[in-house]
Amino acid sequence: MTDESAHDAPEILSSERVYERWLGLRVDKLRYPSGYETAHDVVEHQGGVTLLPIDADGDVLFVSQYRHPIGRVLLELPAGTLDAGEDPEVCAQRELQEETGYRAGNIERLGGFYSAPGYCTEYLPTYLCTDLTESRLEGDEDSIEVVRVSFEDALAMAAAGELEDAKSLAALLLYHLRPT
């Protein structure tokens, strides 16, 4: 834990929203206690969920999908954005069905994290999804392939640098370190 009193928050001199769609962008002008002033870009995101689906054989259901910002396919855990006012567990069930074609009979919250707190407000509660049964919901998930990997192999892939998605790495760690 950190001592928050050692880090005084800067004064917000102004805040201007410069973009608004499914995410927003604002520019905050800040003055730190030292007197230093700067502009800080903030991506506003309504949050989402990260899912760790594990089937009856102990395999993790990853999704392989193209990610345009990096120009290639990534292997990652299913995830999705919360609709306005949506309960995260409801979002978790919906996204699991849309991306993997399975519904979870059991959903357990493992924890949560900020995806990139240096510039973004997105918070991702993380859920273990088990007791999976086939149940597909149609969504906007184009060209997603489900890839099953044993949990041990997933950890080995993470250690070898073969998993590059932060939310997947965080979810695997939360599960691996959880009290049993």
HELIX and SHEET records of a PDB file:
HELIX    1   1 GLU A    4  ALA A    6  5                                   3    
HELIX    2   2 HIS A   68  ILE A   70  5                                   3    
HELIX    3   3 PRO A   88  THR A  100  1                                  13    
HELIX    4   4 PHE A  151  ALA A  159  1                                   9    
HELIX    5   5 ALA A  166  HIS A  176  1                                  11    
SHEET    1   A 3 GLU A  11  GLU A  20  0                                        
SHEET    2   A 3 LEU A  23  ARG A  31 -1                                        
SHEET    3   A 3 GLU A  37  HIS A  45 -1                                        
SHEET    1   B 4 ALA A  79  THR A  81  0                                        
SHEET    2   B 4 GLY A  48  PRO A  53 -1                                        
SHEET    3   B 4 TYR A 123  GLU A 134  1                                        
SHEET    4   B 4 TYR A 102  TYR A 114 -1                                        
SHEET    1   C 3 ARG A  72  GLU A  76  0                                        
SHEET    2   C 3 ASP A  59  ARG A  67 -1                                        
SHEET    3   C 3 GLU A 145  SER A 150 -1                                        
END                                                                             
